[in-house]
Structure formats: C-alpha cells, structure tokens
Amino acid sequence: MRVIFMGTPDFSVPVLQALADAGHEIVAVYCQPPRPAGRGKKNRPSPVQARAEALGLPVRHPVSLKTAEAQAEFAAFQPEIAVVVAYGLILPQAVLDIPPRGCLNIHASLLPRWRGAAPIHRAIMAGDAETGVCIMRMEAGLDTGPVLMRKAIAIADTETTGTLHDRLSALGADLIVQALAALPDLTLRPQPAEGVTYAEKIDKAEARIDWTRPAQVVDRQIRALSPFPGAWTEIGASRVKLLASRVASGQGAPGLVLDDALTVACGEGAISILHLQRAGKGAQDTETFLRGWPVPAGTQLRVE
C-alpha cells in the first residue's frame, strides 16, 4: 500500500522499519522538527527522521496540520492509508479523511484503559498485571476510535518503563504489519464505554519519592519512572535517581536505610534499590555505587 508514516521517538522506529521491510510504499514520513539537544544545543533530528533518511524516504515536519497548505501537501502524496504512532501532533478531521483506508494508530495499552500520553508509565505505576498494543482507526476524540487488532502481554514484577517500552514497540511493529496484510478481513470493534482511564502526561512533581507510602507503591513509582524522568530521593545533600528496585522484607521508620546494601524502609515494608544514578554520573548497580559512596545502615533519607 501507499503509506504515510507519522511518528517521532524511538518507540516509532521499529514500526517504520517493519513497514519498509514488509514492502509497503512509504510515500512520506511525518515527524516532529529537529530539536536542540546535547551540550552544544544543536538541532538534532528525531529518531524517526534519522531512520527515514537512512532509508531514503522523504521527510516532512510541519508545525501544524491545521492549515490548508499542510493538508494539501498531505493529500498530494495520495496515501491509501496513514500509520500513526507517537507522532506528537493532533490530526484534524480534514487530515483523517484524506487516506481512503483511514489513519491507523498504534497505541501502547489495552484500550479503553490508558487513553492518552503516558500509557506505559501509568500501567506500571497502577500495578496492572497486563498491558498490550491496540491497532485503532483514528477519529477526532482522544484514542476513542474503533479497534481492529489487539494483543496483550504480561507486566513482569521487575518491569520498568524502559523494558516495557521496548517490548511494546516490537509488538506494535509486528501487529501493524499483520493488520495491513489482513485489512479487508478485519472488523472495526467500538471501544466499550466501561473501563475508560486516562494516562496523563508524567509531571516532574511525581518523581520525588515519598518514603511514607507503602513499599509496593514506591517500587512501582521507581520502575514506572525509569529511565525517564527518574524517581529521586536525597541522600545527604545530593539528589539521586533510583532506576530499579524490588520489594524487600524489613521495616523501620520511613526512609531509614536498614542494611549496608541499600534496603530502605517505607511506610509499610521496605524496598531494595538495585540501580541508581547520582547527578552528573552514569547509572550504576547498587554494589558498584556503594563502593564509591557508602550509605551505611542507619542513614536516614529525607522524607519531606
């Protein structure tokens, strides 16, 4: 098929590659414009733009799709279908109506649960046992369109947003190739009205750890915010990101370090910190971290 692909971050790259490998004619790739990045703050193309250029595909990055000019350019590519995954711009109805086979979105949740911006983070933070990918035909509402295909996967007890992100990206790439191959035979199934939840964008204020909360909640917070933005606490006067953890046995005053291996008491129970990162340093496992900066049993982490 003649496909317009629309995506921007790392999550979208395997999908673009899978469509190219499956032999679809990708007539244009739409992504967000290059942004300043790195120490020099030079404009850096998005991961999707970099892969598209490596594949020799034409790239467009309009700041809006609401203008007549942008819509005319989109229509001029004569797409049969558009595939959208983590693009970053709202598609107005005029754009949704251009491809005769519609615009398909790859969404990283089991809709209608976790519509919105941060479904992977929210699924882990909420303690969901499973999540998955839905292939949805887009409409004007926020992730409200009917679903063509869906596949569920279990969320492991040690899962971070980073690891689940990679698994769902690969699953989405596989599922969209299947969906396009079987498109005439697929049934559009409206989302049920029950079970709707919204995955609000992660706010940086959510990243600070409150040690008065139960261990299970703190553990999910750490794993949900790893690797970005990273849940954090203060050890002494230094802010430290906690990137991996597990629920552990033990109890004590909230924020009290219970042993010499960074087991920390919570409001109920305790957690073991497995990976962490000081400001300006690389991420380290706990054993390596403690060799350079011991945090002995009895240390009190800041609670407020």
ABEGO torsion letter per residue (X at the ends): XBBBBBBABAAAAAAAAAAAAAGBBBABBBBBBBBBBEAAGBBBBBAAAAAAAAAGBBBBBBABAABAAAAAAAAAAGBABBBBBGAGBBBBAAAAAABAAEBBBBBBBBOABGBEABAAAAAAAAGBABBEBBBBBBBABBGABBBABBBBBBBBAABBAAAAAAAAAAAAAAAAAAAAAAAAABBBBBBBABGBBBBBBBBAAAABBBAABBAAAAAAAAAAAOAOAEBBBBBEABBBBBABBBBBBEBEBBGBBABAAGBBBBABEBBBBABBBBBGBBBBBAAAAAAABBBBBGBBBBAX
